[in-house]
Amino acid sequence: MRQTKEAGGGPPDAFTLEVNVTLAGVPVPVRLGVRTWGRLSEARDNAVLVCHYYTGTAQAAGVGADGTPGWWAALIGPGRAVDTDRFLVVAMNTLSNVQARDPGVVTTGPDTPHPDGQPWGGRFPAWDFADLHALQLALLRHLGAQRWHAVIGPSLGGMQALQWAARTPELAPRVAAVATSPCAGPVLRGAFGSLLRGVAPTGGLEGALRLISFFGMGADGLERTFRDADFEGYLRSRAATASLAHILDLARVVETHDLSAVAPRAELFARWRDAGLRLLTVNIRGDQFFPSAEMRAFAGASRAAGVAHTHLEFHSEQGHLACVTHTAPFAGTLRALLDDTLPAVPPPPDPLLSGEATHA
């Protein structure tokens, strides 16, 4: 394993993790970009892993090279819910990162070079969440830490956080999964994935991004955002850095998400209870990717089994995208999770109010 400074004169908190791994039986020299904020404590026990969403990157906080704030900058920083005066916050690009054509994004996937100099293309192996977990574990070891203080993330990032809970709860004693589900349900497997694979051959990259935008924002979100704005221009700007091959590869991986495939539910809950895992899940009413009922039922079963599981729901016209653009409803609860002040037994449900969190 090697750590190298990111190309292009990046800041000291940006580096590339290089490691040779075997994915689906195929040796792959993996390069993934990493960004950090804050400092590792002397005890090396304050590292928080932030996992990015489907089309996101490791630029979770701070300001990017183009001046754009990180996608969770409202949550991560000095004095914020994820306080960089207290925690070392770490974010790493996934394999097959969608923004593979962004010069500031380092990833490995179908559109990146094979050792023979040509793109991997269809030769890139069918990796899964276990492989991504193993790479993030290698990052943890590279930092010299024994465990994460917490693993958190929205959407695909929430899936990754839940995978940490399922696979190694002793290494992730606090987990926050926002706008996600314990498994890829009928929306992802039966609708989105199938539609995406149907759109890609004729609509190309912009067609795929159009579909992602519709599911991500919903009718209310699209109307609110683009009533007086240029939706076509927005799609073209996104297409400038995105890879269609990576969009499709990540969609394949997303459809495999299922915590029960790691361990039966009863076994998962017993492990979480015994490990003292503190779990926070948040869902958005109106999310077209992840129906709230999926996680609500899971949270109820988890709490009934004795797991310290807090579940929140809130409404937003921004739909699924609210997991990165409308973070105020869950910021305080996320802070409490990281500070160990979150009640083990959540309060009873409150009336659901627009834009306000409710316990379920």
Contacts in CASP RR format, 6 or more apart in sequence:
PFRMAT RR
TARGET T0000
AUTHOR 0000-0000-0000
METHOD contacts of the structure
MODEL  1
MRQTKEAGGGPPDAFTLEVNVTLAGVPVPVRLGVRTWGRLSEARDNAVLV
CHYYTGTAQAAGVGADGTPGWWAALIGPGRAVDTDRFLVVAMNTLSNVQA
RDPGVVTTGPDTPHPDGQPWGGRFPAWDFADLHALQLALLRHLGAQRWHA
VIGPSLGGMQALQWAARTPELAPRVAAVATSPCAGPVLRGAFGSLLRGVA
PTGGLEGALRLISFFGMGADGLERTFRDADFEGYLRSRAATASLAHILDL
ARVVETHDLSAVAPRAELFARWRDAGLRLLTVNIRGDQFFPSAEMRAFAG
ASRAAGVAHTHLEFHSEQGHLACVTHTAPFAGTLRALLDDTLPAVPPPPD
PLLSGEATHA
1 17 0 8 1.000
1 18 0 8 1.000
1 19 0 8 1.000
1 138 0 8 1.000
1 142 0 8 1.000
2 17 0 8 1.000
2 18 0 8 1.000
2 19 0 8 1.000
3 15 0 8 1.000
3 16 0 8 1.000
3 17 0 8 1.000
3 18 0 8 1.000
3 142 0 8 1.000
4 15 0 8 1.000
4 16 0 8 1.000
4 18 0 8 1.000
5 14 0 8 1.000
5 15 0 8 1.000
5 16 0 8 1.000
6 14 0 8 1.000
6 15 0 8 1.000
6 16 0 8 1.000
6 33 0 8 1.000
6 104 0 8 1.000
6 106 0 8 1.000
7 104 0 8 1.000
7 106 0 8 1.000
8 103 0 8 1.000
8 104 0 8 1.000
13 35 0 8 1.000
13 36 0 8 1.000
13 37 0 8 1.000
13 38 0 8 1.000
14 33 0 8 1.000
14 34 0 8 1.000
14 35 0 8 1.000
14 36 0 8 1.000
15 33 0 8 1.000
15 34 0 8 1.000
16 31 0 8 1.000
16 32 0 8 1.000
16 33 0 8 1.000
16 34 0 8 1.000
16 106 0 8 1.000
17 30 0 8 1.000
17 31 0 8 1.000
17 32 0 8 1.000
17 33 0 8 1.000
17 34 0 8 1.000
17 92 0 8 1.000
17 135 0 8 1.000
17 138 0 8 1.000
17 139 0 8 1.000
17 142 0 8 1.000
18 29 0 8 1.000
18 30 0 8 1.000
18 31 0 8 1.000
19 29 0 8 1.000
19 30 0 8 1.000
19 135 0 8 1.000
19 138 0 8 1.000
20 27 0 8 1.000
20 28 0 8 1.000
20 29 0 8 1.000
20 30 0 8 1.000
21 27 0 8 1.000
21 28 0 8 1.000
21 30 0 8 1.000
21 131 0 8 1.000
21 134 0 8 1.000
21 135 0 8 1.000
22 28 0 8 1.000
23 95 0 8 1.000
23 125 0 8 1.000
23 126 0 8 1.000
23 127 0 8 1.000
23 131 0 8 1.000
24 125 0 8 1.000
24 126 0 8 1.000
24 127 0 8 1.000
25 125 0 8 1.000
26 123 0 8 1.000
26 125 0 8 1.000
28 108 0 8 1.000
28 124 0 8 1.000
28 125 0 8 1.000
29 108 0 8 1.000
29 115 0 8 1.000
30 95 0 8 1.000
30 108 0 8 1.000
30 135 0 8 1.000
31 106 0 8 1.000
31 107 0 8 1.000
31 108 0 8 1.000
31 112 0 8 1.000
32 92 0 8 1.000
32 93 0 8 1.000
32 94 0 8 1.000
32 95 0 8 1.000
32 106 0 8 1.000
32 107 0 8 1.000
32 108 0 8 1.000
32 135 0 8 1.000
33 58 0 8 1.000
33 92 0 8 1.000
33 93 0 8 1.000
33 105 0 8 1.000
33 106 0 8 1.000
33 107 0 8 1.000
34 58 0 8 1.000
34 90 0 8 1.000
34 91 0 8 1.000
34 92 0 8 1.000
34 93 0 8 1.000
34 139 0 8 1.000
35 58 0 8 1.000
35 59 0 8 1.000
35 60 0 8 1.000
35 61 0 8 1.000
35 90 0 8 1.000
35 91 0 8 1.000
35 92 0 8 1.000
36 88 0 8 1.000
36 89 0 8 1.000
36 90 0 8 1.000
36 91 0 8 1.000
37 61 0 8 1.000
37 62 0 8 1.000
37 76 0 8 1.000
37 77 0 8 1.000
37 84 0 8 1.000
37 88 0 8 1.000
37 89 0 8 1.000
38 84 0 8 1.000
38 85 0 8 1.000
38 87 0 8 1.000
38 88 0 8 1.000
38 89 0 8 1.000
39 88 0 8 1.000
40 46 0 8 1.000
40 47 0 8 1.000
40 88 0 8 1.000
40 143 0 8 1.000
40 144 0 8 1.000
40 145 0 8 1.000
41 88 0 8 1.000
44 143 0 8 1.000
44 144 0 8 1.000
44 145 0 8 1.000
44 146 0 8 1.000
45 145 0 8 1.000
45 146 0 8 1.000
45 147 0 8 1.000
45 149 0 8 1.000
46 86 0 8 1.000
46 87 0 8 1.000
46 88 0 8 1.000
46 149 0 8 1.000
47 87 0 8 1.000
47 88 0 8 1.000
47 89 0 8 1.000
47 90 0 8 1.000
47 140 0 8 1.000
47 143 0 8 1.000
47 145 0 8 1.000
47 148 0 8 1.000
47 149 0 8 1.000
48 82 0 8 1.000
48 87 0 8 1.000
48 88 0 8 1.000
48 89 0 8 1.000
48 90 0 8 1.000
48 148 0 8 1.000
48 149 0 8 1.000
48 150 0 8 1.000
48 151 0 8 1.000
48 152 0 8 1.000
48 338 0 8 1.000
49 90 0 8 1.000
49 91 0 8 1.000
49 92 0 8 1.000
49 136 0 8 1.000
49 139 0 8 1.000
49 140 0 8 1.000
49 148 0 8 1.000
49 150 0 8 1.000
49 151 0 8 1.000
49 152 0 8 1.000
49 164 0 8 1.000
49 172 0 8 1.000
50 60 0 8 1.000
50 61 0 8 1.000
50 72 0 8 1.000
50 76 0 8 1.000
50 82 0 8 1.000
50 89 0 8 1.000
50 90 0 8 1.000
50 91 0 8 1.000
50 152 0 8 1.000
50 153 0 8 1.000
51 91 0 8 1.000
51 136 0 8 1.000
51 151 0 8 1.000
51 152 0 8 1.000
51 153 0 8 1.000
51 156 0 8 1.000
51 157 0 8 1.000
51 158 0 8 1.000
51 160 0 8 1.000
51 161 0 8 1.000
52 58 0 8 1.000
52 60 0 8 1.000
52 71 0 8 1.000
52 91 0 8 1.000
52 93 0 8 1.000
52 94 0 8 1.000
52 153 0 8 1.000
52 156 0 8 1.000
52 157 0 8 1.000
53 71 0 8 1.000
53 153 0 8 1.000
53 154 0 8 1.000
53 155 0 8 1.000
53 156 0 8 1.000
53 157 0 8 1.000
53 323 0 8 1.000
53 324 0 8 1.000
54 98 0 8 1.000
54 155 0 8 1.000
54 156 0 8 1.000
54 212 0 8 1.000
54 250 0 8 1.000
54 254 0 8 1.000
55 98 0 8 1.000
55 99 0 8 1.000
55 212 0 8 1.000
55 238 0 8 1.000
55 242 0 8 1.000
55 247 0 8 1.000
56 71 0 8 1.000
56 97 0 8 1.000
56 98 0 8 1.000
56 99 0 8 1.000
57 71 0 8 1.000
57 93 0 8 1.000
57 97 0 8 1.000
57 99 0 8 1.000
57 102 0 8 1.000
57 105 0 8 1.000
58 91 0 8 1.000
58 92 0 8 1.000
58 93 0 8 1.000
58 105 0 8 1.000
59 68 0 8 1.000
59 70 0 8 1.000
59 71 0 8 1.000
59 91 0 8 1.000
60 70 0 8 1.000
60 71 0 8 1.000
60 72 0 8 1.000
60 73 0 8 1.000
60 76 0 8 1.000
60 89 0 8 1.000
60 91 0 8 1.000
61 70 0 8 1.000
61 72 0 8 1.000
61 73 0 8 1.000
61 75 0 8 1.000
61 76 0 8 1.000
61 77 0 8 1.000
61 82 0 8 1.000
61 84 0 8 1.000
61 89 0 8 1.000
61 91 0 8 1.000
62 69 0 8 1.000
62 70 0 8 1.000
62 73 0 8 1.000
62 76 0 8 1.000
62 77 0 8 1.000
63 69 0 8 1.000
63 70 0 8 1.000
63 73 0 8 1.000
64 70 0 8 1.000
65 104 0 8 1.000
71 324 0 8 1.000
72 82 0 8 1.000
72 153 0 8 1.000
72 154 0 8 1.000
72 324 0 8 1.000
72 327 0 8 1.000
74 80 0 8 1.000
74 327 0 8 1.000
74 328 0 8 1.000
74 331 0 8 1.000
75 81 0 8 1.000
75 82 0 8 1.000
75 327 0 8 1.000
75 331 0 8 1.000
75 334 0 8 1.000
76 82 0 8 1.000
76 84 0 8 1.000
76 89 0 8 1.000
77 83 0 8 1.000
77 84 0 8 1.000
77 85 0 8 1.000
77 89 0 8 1.000
78 84 0 8 1.000
78 85 0 8 1.000
79 85 0 8 1.000
80 331 0 8 1.000
81 327 0 8 1.000
81 331 0 8 1.000
81 332 0 8 1.000
81 334 0 8 1.000
81 335 0 8 1.000
81 338 0 8 1.000
82 89 0 8 1.000
82 152 0 8 1.000
82 334 0 8 1.000
82 335 0 8 1.000
82 338 0 8 1.000
83 335 0 8 1.000
83 338 0 8 1.000
87 149 0 8 1.000
87 338 0 8 1.000
88 143 0 8 1.000
90 139 0 8 1.000
90 143 0 8 1.000
92 135 0 8 1.000
92 136 0 8 1.000
92 139 0 8 1.000
93 105 0 8 1.000
93 106 0 8 1.000
93 107 0 8 1.000
94 107 0 8 1.000
94 132 0 8 1.000
94 156 0 8 1.000
94 160 0 8 1.000
94 250 0 8 1.000
95 107 0 8 1.000
95 108 0 8 1.000
95 109 0 8 1.000
95 127 0 8 1.000
95 131 0 8 1.000
95 132 0 8 1.000
95 135 0 8 1.000
96 107 0 8 1.000
96 108 0 8 1.000
96 109 0 8 1.000
96 110 0 8 1.000
96 124 0 8 1.000
96 127 0 8 1.000
96 243 0 8 1.000
96 245 0 8 1.000
96 246 0 8 1.000
96 249 0 8 1.000
96 250 0 8 1.000
96 253 0 8 1.000
97 105 0 8 1.000
97 107 0 8 1.000
97 246 0 8 1.000
98 242 0 8 1.000
98 243 0 8 1.000
98 246 0 8 1.000
98 247 0 8 1.000
98 250 0 8 1.000
99 105 0 8 1.000
99 107 0 8 1.000
99 241 0 8 1.000
99 242 0 8 1.000
99 243 0 8 1.000
100 107 0 8 1.000
100 109 0 8 1.000
100 111 0 8 1.000
100 112 0 8 1.000
100 241 0 8 1.000
100 242 0 8 1.000
100 243 0 8 1.000
100 246 0 8 1.000
101 111 0 8 1.000
101 240 0 8 1.000
101 241 0 8 1.000
101 242 0 8 1.000
101 243 0 8 1.000
102 241 0 8 1.000
105 241 0 8 1.000
107 246 0 8 1.000
109 120 0 8 1.000
109 121 0 8 1.000
109 124 0 8 1.000
109 245 0 8 1.000
109 246 0 8 1.000
109 249 0 8 1.000
110 119 0 8 1.000
110 120 0 8 1.000
110 121 0 8 1.000
110 122 0 8 1.000
110 124 0 8 1.000
110 243 0 8 1.000
110 245 0 8 1.000
110 246 0 8 1.000
110 249 0 8 1.000
111 119 0 8 1.000
111 120 0 8 1.000
111 121 0 8 1.000
111 243 0 8 1.000
111 245 0 8 1.000
111 246 0 8 1.000
112 119 0 8 1.000
112 120 0 8 1.000
113 119 0 8 1.000
113 120 0 8 1.000
114 120 0 8 1.000
114 121 0 8 1.000
114 123 0 8 1.000
121 245 0 8 1.000
124 249 0 8 1.000
126 252 0 8 1.000
127 253 0 8 1.000
128 253 0 8 1.000
128 256 0 8 1.000
129 159 0 8 1.000
129 160 0 8 1.000
129 163 0 8 1.000
129 253 0 8 1.000
129 256 0 8 1.000
129 257 0 8 1.000
130 163 0 8 1.000
130 167 0 8 1.000
132 160 0 8 1.000
132 163 0 8 1.000
132 253 0 8 1.000
133 160 0 8 1.000
133 163 0 8 1.000
133 164 0 8 1.000
133 167 0 8 1.000
133 168 0 8 1.000
136 160 0 8 1.000
136 164 0 8 1.000
137 168 0 8 1.000
137 171 0 8 1.000
140 147 0 8 1.000
140 148 0 8 1.000
140 171 0 8 1.000
146 171 0 8 1.000
147 170 0 8 1.000
147 171 0 8 1.000
147 172 0 8 1.000
147 173 0 8 1.000
148 164 0 8 1.000
148 171 0 8 1.000
148 172 0 8 1.000
148 173 0 8 1.000
149 173 0 8 1.000
149 174 0 8 1.000
149 338 0 8 1.000
150 172 0 8 1.000
150 173 0 8 1.000
150 174 0 8 1.000
150 175 0 8 1.000
150 176 0 8 1.000
150 337 0 8 1.000
150 338 0 8 1.000
151 160 0 8 1.000
151 161 0 8 1.000
151 164 0 8 1.000
151 165 0 8 1.000
151 172 0 8 1.000
151 174 0 8 1.000
151 175 0 8 1.000
151 176 0 8 1.000
152 158 0 8 1.000
152 161 0 8 1.000
152 175 0 8 1.000
152 176 0 8 1.000
152 177 0 8 1.000
152 178 0 8 1.000
152 334 0 8 1.000
153 160 0 8 1.000
153 161 0 8 1.000
153 176 0 8 1.000
153 177 0 8 1.000
153 178 0 8 1.000
154 178 0 8 1.000
154 179 0 8 1.000
154 180 0 8 1.000
154 323 0 8 1.000
154 324 0 8 1.000
155 178 0 8 1.000
155 179 0 8 1.000
155 180 0 8 1.000
155 289 0 8 1.000
155 290 0 8 1.000
155 320 0 8 1.000
155 323 0 8 1.000
155 324 0 8 1.000
156 180 0 8 1.000
156 250 0 8 1.000
156 254 0 8 1.000
157 177 0 8 1.000
157 180 0 8 1.000
158 176 0 8 1.000
158 177 0 8 1.000
158 178 0 8 1.000
158 179 0 8 1.000
158 180 0 8 1.000
159 177 0 8 1.000
159 180 0 8 1.000
159 181 0 8 1.000
159 254 0 8 1.000
159 257 0 8 1.000
161 172 0 8 1.000
161 175 0 8 1.000
161 176 0 8 1.000
161 177 0 8 1.000
161 180 0 8 1.000
162 175 0 8 1.000
162 177 0 8 1.000
162 180 0 8 1.000
162 182 0 8 1.000
162 257 0 8 1.000
162 259 0 8 1.000
163 257 0 8 1.000
163 259 0 8 1.000
163 262 0 8 1.000
164 171 0 8 1.000
164 172 0 8 1.000
164 175 0 8 1.000
165 172 0 8 1.000
165 175 0 8 1.000
165 177 0 8 1.000
165 259 0 8 1.000
165 268 0 8 1.000
165 272 0 8 1.000
165 277 0 8 1.000
165 279 0 8 1.000
166 259 0 8 1.000
166 262 0 8 1.000
166 263 0 8 1.000
166 268 0 8 1.000
167 262 0 8 1.000
169 175 0 8 1.000
169 271 0 8 1.000
169 272 0 8 1.000
169 275 0 8 1.000
169 276 0 8 1.000
169 277 0 8 1.000
170 275 0 8 1.000
172 277 0 8 1.000
173 275 0 8 1.000
173 276 0 8 1.000
173 277 0 8 1.000
173 278 0 8 1.000
174 277 0 8 1.000
174 278 0 8 1.000
174 279 0 8 1.000
174 280 0 8 1.000
174 337 0 8 1.000
174 338 0 8 1.000
174 340 0 8 1.000
175 277 0 8 1.000
175 278 0 8 1.000
175 279 0 8 1.000
175 280 0 8 1.000
176 279 0 8 1.000
176 280 0 8 1.000
176 281 0 8 1.000
176 282 0 8 1.000
176 334 0 8 1.000
176 337 0 8 1.000
177 279 0 8 1.000
177 280 0 8 1.000
177 281 0 8 1.000
177 282 0 8 1.000
178 281 0 8 1.000
178 282 0 8 1.000
178 323 0 8 1.000
178 330 0 8 1.000
179 282 0 8 1.000
179 283 0 8 1.000
179 284 0 8 1.000
179 287 0 8 1.000
179 289 0 8 1.000
179 290 0 8 1.000
179 320 0 8 1.000
179 322 0 8 1.000
179 323 0 8 1.000
180 281 0 8 1.000
180 283 0 8 1.000
180 290 0 8 1.000
180 295 0 8 1.000
181 257 0 8 1.000
181 290 0 8 1.000
181 291 0 8 1.000
181 294 0 8 1.000
181 295 0 8 1.000
181 298 0 8 1.000
182 258 0 8 1.000
182 259 0 8 1.000
182 260 0 8 1.000
182 294 0 8 1.000
182 295 0 8 1.000
182 298 0 8 1.000
183 257 0 8 1.000
183 258 0 8 1.000
183 259 0 8 1.000
183 260 0 8 1.000
183 294 0 8 1.000
184 254 0 8 1.000
184 255 0 8 1.000
184 256 0 8 1.000
184 257 0 8 1.000
184 258 0 8 1.000
185 294 0 8 1.000
187 288 0 8 1.000
187 289 0 8 1.000
187 290 0 8 1.000
187 291 0 8 1.000
188 254 0 8 1.000
188 255 0 8 1.000
188 257 0 8 1.000
188 289 0 8 1.000
189 255 0 8 1.000
192 211 0 8 1.000
192 215 0 8 1.000
192 251 0 8 1.000
192 289 0 8 1.000
193 251 0 8 1.000
193 255 0 8 1.000
195 211 0 8 1.000
196 208 0 8 1.000
196 211 0 8 1.000
196 212 0 8 1.000
196 247 0 8 1.000
196 248 0 8 1.000
196 251 0 8 1.000
197 248 0 8 1.000
197 251 0 8 1.000
199 207 0 8 1.000
199 208 0 8 1.000
199 210 0 8 1.000
199 211 0 8 1.000
200 207 0 8 1.000
200 208 0 8 1.000
200 244 0 8 1.000
200 247 0 8 1.000
200 248 0 8 1.000
204 244 0 8 1.000
205 239 0 8 1.000
205 242 0 8 1.000
205 243 0 8 1.000
205 244 0 8 1.000
205 247 0 8 1.000
206 235 0 8 1.000
206 236 0 8 1.000
206 239 0 8 1.000
207 235 0 8 1.000
208 244 0 8 1.000
208 247 0 8 1.000
208 248 0 8 1.000
209 235 0 8 1.000
209 238 0 8 1.000
209 239 0 8 1.000
209 242 0 8 1.000
209 247 0 8 1.000
210 235 0 8 1.000
212 247 0 8 1.000
213 222 0 8 1.000
213 231 0 8 1.000
213 234 0 8 1.000
213 235 0 8 1.000
214 222 0 8 1.000
214 288 0 8 1.000
215 288 0 8 1.000
215 289 0 8 1.000
215 320 0 8 1.000
216 288 0 8 1.000
216 289 0 8 1.000
216 319 0 8 1.000
216 320 0 8 1.000
216 321 0 8 1.000
217 225 0 8 1.000
217 318 0 8 1.000
217 319 0 8 1.000
217 320 0 8 1.000
217 321 0 8 1.000
218 286 0 8 1.000
218 288 0 8 1.000
218 319 0 8 1.000
218 320 0 8 1.000
220 317 0 8 1.000
220 318 0 8 1.000
220 319 0 8 1.000
221 317 0 8 1.000
221 318 0 8 1.000
221 319 0 8 1.000
221 321 0 8 1.000
222 231 0 8 1.000
224 317 0 8 1.000
224 318 0 8 1.000
225 318 0 8 1.000
226 234 0 8 1.000
259 265 0 8 1.000
259 268 0 8 1.000
260 268 0 8 1.000
262 268 0 8 1.000
263 271 0 8 1.000
265 301 0 8 1.000
266 305 0 8 1.000
269 301 0 8 1.000
269 302 0 8 1.000
269 305 0 8 1.000
269 306 0 8 1.000
269 307 0 8 1.000
270 305 0 8 1.000
271 277 0 8 1.000
272 279 0 8 1.000
272 302 0 8 1.000
272 305 0 8 1.000
272 307 0 8 1.000
272 309 0 8 1.000
273 305 0 8 1.000
273 306 0 8 1.000
273 307 0 8 1.000
276 308 0 8 1.000
277 307 0 8 1.000
277 308 0 8 1.000
278 308 0 8 1.000
278 337 0 8 1.000
278 340 0 8 1.000
278 342 0 8 1.000
278 344 0 8 1.000
279 302 0 8 1.000
279 307 0 8 1.000
279 308 0 8 1.000
279 309 0 8 1.000
279 310 0 8 1.000
280 309 0 8 1.000
280 310 0 8 1.000
280 311 0 8 1.000
280 312 0 8 1.000
280 330 0 8 1.000
280 333 0 8 1.000
280 334 0 8 1.000
280 337 0 8 1.000
280 342 0 8 1.000
281 295 0 8 1.000
281 298 0 8 1.000
281 299 0 8 1.000
281 309 0 8 1.000
281 310 0 8 1.000
281 311 0 8 1.000
281 312 0 8 1.000
282 311 0 8 1.000
282 312 0 8 1.000
282 313 0 8 1.000
282 314 0 8 1.000
282 323 0 8 1.000
282 329 0 8 1.000
282 330 0 8 1.000
282 333 0 8 1.000
282 357 0 8 1.000
283 290 0 8 1.000
283 292 0 8 1.000
283 295 0 8 1.000
283 296 0 8 1.000
283 311 0 8 1.000
283 312 0 8 1.000
283 313 0 8 1.000
284 290 0 8 1.000
284 292 0 8 1.000
284 313 0 8 1.000
284 314 0 8 1.000
284 315 0 8 1.000
284 316 0 8 1.000
284 319 0 8 1.000
284 320 0 8 1.000
284 322 0 8 1.000
284 323 0 8 1.000
284 326 0 8 1.000
285 292 0 8 1.000
285 313 0 8 1.000
285 314 0 8 1.000
285 315 0 8 1.000
285 316 0 8 1.000
285 352 0 8 1.000
286 292 0 8 1.000
286 315 0 8 1.000
286 316 0 8 1.000
286 319 0 8 1.000
286 320 0 8 1.000
287 319 0 8 1.000
287 320 0 8 1.000
287 322 0 8 1.000
288 319 0 8 1.000
288 320 0 8 1.000
289 320 0 8 1.000
290 320 0 8 1.000
292 313 0 8 1.000
292 360 0 8 1.000
295 311 0 8 1.000
296 311 0 8 1.000
296 313 0 8 1.000
296 360 0 8 1.000
299 309 0 8 1.000
299 310 0 8 1.000
299 311 0 8 1.000
299 360 0 8 1.000
300 309 0 8 1.000
300 311 0 8 1.000
302 309 0 8 1.000
303 309 0 8 1.000
303 345 0 8 1.000
303 346 0 8 1.000
308 342 0 8 1.000
308 344 0 8 1.000
308 345 0 8 1.000
309 346 0 8 1.000
310 333 0 8 1.000
310 337 0 8 1.000
310 342 0 8 1.000
310 343 0 8 1.000
310 346 0 8 1.000
310 359 0 8 1.000
311 346 0 8 1.000
311 359 0 8 1.000
311 360 0 8 1.000
312 329 0 8 1.000
312 330 0 8 1.000
312 333 0 8 1.000
312 357 0 8 1.000
312 358 0 8 1.000
312 359 0 8 1.000
312 360 0 8 1.000
313 352 0 8 1.000
313 357 0 8 1.000
313 358 0 8 1.000
313 360 0 8 1.000
314 322 0 8 1.000
314 326 0 8 1.000
314 329 0 8 1.000
314 330 0 8 1.000
314 352 0 8 1.000
314 355 0 8 1.000
314 356 0 8 1.000
314 357 0 8 1.000
314 358 0 8 1.000
315 352 0 8 1.000
315 353 0 8 1.000
315 354 0 8 1.000
315 355 0 8 1.000
316 322 0 8 1.000
316 326 0 8 1.000
316 329 0 8 1.000
316 355 0 8 1.000
318 325 0 8 1.000
318 326 0 8 1.000
326 355 0 8 1.000
329 355 0 8 1.000
329 356 0 8 1.000
329 357 0 8 1.000
330 357 0 8 1.000
333 342 0 8 1.000
333 357 0 8 1.000
336 342 0 8 1.000
346 359 0 8 1.000
347 359 0 8 1.000
348 359 0 8 1.000
349 358 0 8 1.000
349 359 0 8 1.000
349 360 0 8 1.000
350 356 0 8 1.000
350 358 0 8 1.000
350 359 0 8 1.000
351 358 0 8 1.000
352 358 0 8 1.000
END
